[in-house]
Amino acid sequence: MRLLLGLLLALLPWLPFAASALKPGEKVIVLNSGEGTVSVIDRATRKVERTLPVGKEPHHLITTLDDSDLVIANAASNDLVFLDPLSGEVKRRLPRIMDPYQLAYSPDGKWFVSVSLRLDRVDIYAMPHYELKTRIPVAKTPSHVAISRDSTMAYVTMQDSDEVVAIDLAAHKLAWRMPVGKTPAGIWMSPQGLLFVGAMGRDHVEVIDPAKRAIIASIPTGRGAHNIFPMGDGQHVMVSNRVDGTVTKVDYRDLKVVGKPIRVGAGADCMEISADGKELWVTVRWEGKVAVVDLTGQKPTEYIRVGRSPHGIYFRSHAPRDR
């Protein structure tokens, strides 16, 4: 009995960590932008439980600030769909959100930003009622968005004019724009206030100091450097390289690549990382599947067939977003 009690006491510090890795019955939500559906996957069994129609061209997703809803952006059907983040069930639909491609909430909860890739503009809504405040024309092909941690600025990449623009959220106007590498896509802001931009046409991540409006570093990651996703450890991000079909680990403090790229498949795109930092899920758009990567062993352990052109991906017990 004493031996058993000792073992239990020894395990106690690890229990929250283990629980954070996988919640009971947890689902993985995958957007199939090529067919307007959502694949709901049982994370434990790796099996697709069901496929649900949600709208036309669902590309990206985001949770509300309180994590109560998972918000799906349907770019072609011009609406938002709110899902239960645990079950994947549809809760409600918000119409007349024109061409929502990528989304962001300001950390202070005041603003909701919708990037309209097809319409070449950025729409700003006041929360909590999604009241449209302004539509800001930008050129050309706005893609991804990151909002500053003080909620003052939204930074948006322009895929076809090779720029990053800054939008003053309180003033509802364009603050500045600057040229960057060819075909910029994914953008992420570090806790240190630096912007990391995936330059798909230059095969690297550009690091921007927005205060100086200057590129301070260029980190080669692979052909088609696309999306940037924090690992939640306060040190690293993962970068998906669409053309190479790889993901690369980058130290965002030292501004350098760590280790070798991990090959996952053609069109590596959006990512989700487990709370324990050991498991990476990647949508492989050009192959219609999701790769599950063991980050300890640095290789995919499983592939899950989903719908056409899988894009956004989410599960609840993920790594922290803010570090």
C-alpha positions, 0 to 999 in steps of 0.5 A: 500500500505504501509503495502504491501511495508513493507511486501515486504521489510521484505521478501527481505533478505529471497528471495535469500535463498528461491531461492537457495532452488529450481531453476525453472524447476530443475532436479535431476539426478540419476545414475542407475548403474545396468541398465546403465541409468540415471533417470531425475526427476523433483525436484518440482513434484518428478516425473521421467520425462525420463530415458536415456541410458548412458553406462555400470555401471555408478556409480559416477558423478561430476561437472566440476569446472565451473559447466558447465558439469555434468560428468558421469563415466561409469566403464564398457564401459570405457568412460565419458559422459558429461550432461547438469547439468540443463536438464540432456541432453547428451552433449558429450562423452569422450572415452578411459577412462579406468574403471572410477569408481570415479572421482575428479578434483584438485581445481587448475584445473590442474589434473583430477583423475580417480579411477579404482576399477576393474583394481586396479589403479589410473589414473592421467590426465592433464587438460584441455584436459584430457591428460593421464600422469600416471597410478599408480598401487595400491592394492587392489580395490581402491574405493573413492578419495578426493583431498587436498585443495592445490591440491598437494595430492589425497587420495584414499581408498582401499576396499580390502586391508584396506588402504588409499593411498596418491598420489603426483599429481605433481610427479605422484607417490605414496607418502605413504599408511597406514592401516585403518579400514576394507573395507574403502569406502567414503572419505572426507577432512574437511576444517581443513585438516582431512580425514573422512573415512567410514569403512564399515566393522567396522561400523564407520567413522575414522578420519585421520590426514594425516600430522601425518598419524595417526587415531585420532578418531573413530565415530560410525555411523551405520552398513556399514558406507559408504559415507560422504557428507558435509552439507555446514554449516561449521560444519556437514557431513551426513554419509550413513550406507548401512547395517543399511539403515540409515543416520547419522549426524556428527559434524566434528569439535567436532567429534561426532554424532548429534541426532539419525540416520534417517532410509531411506532404505536398501543400503543407499548410495550417497547423495545430500543436498539442498542449504538451508540445509533442504532437503536430497536426498539419493539413496537407492541402494538395493531397487531401489529408492531415499529417500527424507528426511526432515532434519527439521523433521528428516524423509523421506517424499517421495520415488521415484522409479528409476532404478536398483541399483541407485548410484550417485545423483545430483541437481544444487541448492545444499549445498556448497561442500567446507565447 
